[in-house]
């Protein structure tokens, strides 16, 4: 599901693009002084940052502006910092998943794998060169998210708080990524609470809670609002992730832009799987799920079982339930009407998509 | 060459240990709330940070104290930040080099490779799990170097400057790491100026220039002193790296703690190789250098050629030359005598080791 359909357009997105553009321009100038190869790495990283939906900057800018913030240019640096964090996480996530393509084009690792193949390396050697370049490029994006934060004009206490929010986003995302690896070592499907925790760690914190709270902190919002936005972000992110997992198996491939049996073949840990693994139907599909040799008709069979066992409805209800909890936080009174109106479509879209 | 022999003992190293200890304690408490697996990842990262020589904190603390800084506890956070950066770089460097052991014990990747093997994964699958855990752990160390920096009490302008120094260290180290990979794709040995640039990028900036300048900035030193320390750090780091490469080929294995033909087998780009690659002798060893099948007697033969061609003496002279340049910066008058006395042994040790 494209996150860009989830939000009304806040102002300031152009300033976020400008901030990112300035950052990459400066970095490329610095890199060119070291040499053309390093300059090219920065160009590759810039290409991997372009074309995103800017979901996290949208969250930052919505919260900031709807809570009375007026210094759009300053807030745009914060939006850009979260976008760079996003780039860092996807670049390293692709290294961990050994993916060489993203959004239909070679990612950092894919680009340098081709370069290494062109230099005559073995396929295995070229893959490793690609992944190594991905490690380095992700490090640059990660550290420069902090660098962009340094540029923000704000009192020391505010700056520290923004730093803590960014840290929390990194800490939680790393935890989610790590638990994902750990859980792949265990053949058993994890219980639902682990699935929900993973969704919170991998999605809610850096995509919803962090950007919303950071925008609110920079706007000087009340603690109560900041707290409510955190609660909203947590539940909206969980709803989003459960819905996204559902679309990964049942979604229209043209609309989601990915095959809808990759997740089944990988044995991805989702609410669907956690539900069905506790039912008698599991015995008929457990050997298929997570099997690299899964065929299209195997996938159809697994999907039928997921429907018949009630796993699909259960997951859709669960996503709707978290979306509804998220809405409750918005409607608690602390969040001003304009911001409520801006964020409402996020949860509506989640529910609409999985029904 | 152990960097710990290079410097007199500054005060404040215990406070650096305390700062690192507090940081890991807090992080483990936070991680434990997420789960025992994440707590264990933090323990592993802590183990990989322990046992280092604290060379970079020594640089920070020497500069800070000898330039009149009095708030040792505050400076110790800065020293700890550079130590965490060091951890981040070695953890990711090991991922890139596919090394699973450091200082004789399993590193992060080695630990998680064993865990994955225990869970029944194939050797290839287990290696990948290990490397993935290394990517995540390095990200945590990297981002938390910035986190420690946030804790420092200093005026905004000073904090920004410290942030820029840390950024520069990351920017340069990433460049050095990346150019290393790029140069491995080119069978030709690079010219000497590229070798020197690589030494500066990979060693000088984050181990010498950055920590010295950061300590000086926090102590409120004059621009002239800060500039001179940068010059000293650049040349001392280059001298150190050239000497270290020399010991990697000719050093006593017991003293250096590593085999002295690994670098030859890898075809590591060093001043030695750059020199000999331009001489007629090169044709007799070019097929051996960088060959995975190199035997001990091949290595002896290559060493003899490196001596006879003058490559060894050339490299030793080059290291001594950079050490002497470094000494000149110290003696320029801007650097106070106490700090000069503290840093002098760094360059003396380099020259002594390669003679």
Interface residues (C-beta under 8 A of the other chain):
Chain A: X27 X30 X31 X34 X35 X37 X38 X41 X88 X92 X95 X96 X98 X115 X116 X119 X121 X128 X129 X132 X133 X135 X136 X138 X139 X140 X142 X143 X144 X146 X147 X150 X156 X160 X163 X164 X167 X170 X171 X172 X174 X175 X177 X178 X179 X181 X182 X184 X185 X186 X197 X201
Chain B: X27 X30 X31 X34 X35 X37 X38 X41 X88 X92 X95 X96 X98 X115 X116 X119 X121 X128 X129 X132 X133 X135 X136 X138 X139 X140 X142 X143 X144 X146 X147 X150 X156 X160 X163 X164 X167 X170 X171 X172 X174 X175 X177 X178 X179 X181 X182 X184 X185 X186 X197 X201
